[in-house]
Amino acid sequence: MSGEYYLGGSEWAAARLRLQHELTKCNLDGHLLDPSIPPVKRPMMIADVGCGTGVWALDVAETAPELVQAEALDINLDEVPPKAWLPKNVVCHEFDLMQELPEKLVKRYDIINMQFGSSFIRDAHSKEVMARLVNMLKPGGYLQITDVDYSRWSWVTATGDTKPPEVVKLYELVDQTFGGFHQWKWLGDIETTFMEAGLQSIQSRRVEAKPSTRQPNMMNWMLAMLEAGHALSNHPTMKQHADALLAQRMKAATEARALGVGMDCAVTRGIGRKPSR
Ligand SMILES: C[S@@+](CC[C@H](N)C(=O)[O-])C[C@H]1O[C@@H](n2cnc3c(N)ncnc32)[C@H](O)[C@@H]1O
C-alpha cells in the first residue's frame, strides 16, 4: 500500500487539510519550524513536500517574505489556491516523492518540511524516501517531519467511557482495509530513521494533543473517513470495501455526537541536519 494515497478528491478536502494544519500548529504551540532550527536570517529555499493545500508553505513564507522562497510540492495540486492568489515568494510544482529525483532538485533546499507524509509513505518505502529528501537538501540543510503518532491514538468520551464501540469498530475496519496501522515504524522511531538517513543533530518531539483539539480532531478524522470511503468507491481494486467503510463511519459519527467522543491524537516531529560536508 506504500505510495498510495486514499484521501483527497472531495470538495471539502482543502478545508479538512486546513483544519488539520491548524490543529497541528496549535498542538505545536504555533512553531511552524521547530525552535531547534536556527531562525531565518538570510535568503533561504524552503520546500514543503506533499504540501496538500500548500498551507504550511504559505504560512512559513509570511514569516519572512524578503528572505524565504517557498516551494510547495505535491503529486496533485488540486488543493492549492489559484496561482494568482499566491504571494511572490511561493510557487507550487507537481512532484512525486516516490519517483527518482529530478536533477534540478538535488541539493536545492536549506529546509525541507514534510507534514502528514504517513498518508502515503509506509515502512516499505521509507528508506528510499528519506534518501531522496536528504538528497534534496543543501549540505547543512534541515529536514523536519511532522506527523501523527499512530501508537498514541485514543478516544475520550464526555461520559467517561474511553472505548466508544462504534468508533473503535471503525478504527479496526480501517486497519483491516488498509493493511494494518503498523506500517509506520519509521515514524514511531524517527530518531533511528533520521540517523540511518545520515542526518545529524537529531531532535524529536512527542506532543500530547491539547484538550481543546480533541473534538475537532475527531471531526477531522470523520471527514477523512468519508473521503477515504469515496476514494475507495472509485478505486479499481478496493471498491468492494467502500460500502462497509461508509456504513460504519455513519454509525461512528452518530455515536460520536451522542457520547461526545473526542480524539487524542498525539503529534510527532523529527528534525535532523544534513552534514555540512
Ligand atoms: C495528508 S495530505 C497532507 C498535506 C499537507 N502536508 C498538510 O499538512 O496539510 C498528504 C499529501 O501528500 C500528497 N501525496 C501523495 N502521494 C504523494 C507522492 N508520491 N509525492 C508527493 N506528494 C504526494 C497528497 O496529494 C496529499 O496532498
The ligand as an SDF file (V2000), in Angstrom:
LIG
                    3D

 27 29  0  0  0  0  0  0  0  0999 V2000
   -2.4550   14.1070    4.2750 C   0  0  0  0  0  0  0  0  0  0  0  0
   -2.0230   15.1720    2.9630 S   0  0  0  0  0  0  0  0  0  0  0  0
   -1.0240   16.3480    3.8290 C   0  0  0  0  0  0  0  0  0  0  0  0
   -0.9390   17.6550    3.1340 C   0  0  0  0  0  0  0  0  0  0  0  0
   -0.1390   18.7450    3.8110 C   0  0  0  0  0  0  0  0  0  0  0  0
    1.2260   18.3460    4.0510 N   0  0  0  0  0  0  0  0  0  0  0  0
   -0.7820   19.2050    5.0760 C   0  0  0  0  0  0  0  0  0  0  0  0
   -0.1850   19.0390    6.1560 O   0  0  0  0  0  0  0  0  0  0  0  0
   -1.8940   19.7370    5.0240 O   0  0  0  0  0  0  0  0  0  0  0  0
   -0.8430   14.2440    2.0400 C   0  0  0  0  0  0  0  0  0  0  0  0
   -0.4580   14.8870    0.7150 C   0  0  0  0  0  0  0  0  0  0  0  0
    0.5390   14.0530    0.1160 O   0  0  0  0  0  0  0  0  0  0  0  0
    0.3400   14.0830   -1.2860 C   0  0  0  0  0  0  0  0  0  0  0  0
    0.9990   12.9240   -1.9120 N   0  0  0  0  0  0  0  0  0  0  0  0
    0.5300   11.6630   -2.0220 C   0  0  0  0  0  0  0  0  0  0  0  0
    1.4190   10.8890   -2.6770 N   0  0  0  0  0  0  0  0  0  0  0  0
    2.4760   11.7060   -2.9850 C   0  0  0  0  0  0  0  0  0  0  0  0
    3.7110   11.4890   -3.6670 C   0  0  0  0  0  0  0  0  0  0  0  0
    4.0300   10.2970   -4.1500 N   0  0  0  0  0  0  0  0  0  0  0  0
    4.5590   12.5280   -3.8210 N   0  0  0  0  0  0  0  0  0  0  0  0
    4.2340   13.7590   -3.3320 C   0  0  0  0  0  0  0  0  0  0  0  0
    3.0850   14.0210   -2.6790 N   0  0  0  0  0  0  0  0  0  0  0  0
    2.2090   13.0120   -2.5100 C   0  0  0  0  0  0  0  0  0  0  0  0
   -1.1700   14.0650   -1.4240 C   0  0  0  0  0  0  0  0  0  0  0  0
   -1.5760   14.5120   -2.7150 O   0  0  0  0  0  0  0  0  0  0  0  0
   -1.5990   14.9780   -0.2860 C   0  0  0  0  0  0  0  0  0  0  0  0
   -1.7200   16.3080   -0.7300 O   0  0  0  0  0  0  0  0  0  0  0  0
  1  2  1  0
  2  3  1  0
  2 10  1  0
  3  4  1  0
  4  5  1  0
  5  6  1  0
  5  7  1  0
  7  8  2  0
  7  9  1  0
 10 11  1  0
 11 12  1  0
 11 26  1  0
 12 13  1  0
 13 14  1  0
 13 24  1  0
 14 15  1  0
 14 23  1  0
 15 16  2  0
 16 17  1  0
 17 18  1  0
 17 23  2  0
 18 19  1  0
 18 20  2  0
 20 21  1  0
 21 22  2  0
 22 23  1  0
 24 25  1  0
 24 26  1  0
 26 27  1  0
M  CHG  2   2   1   9  -1
M  END
$$$$
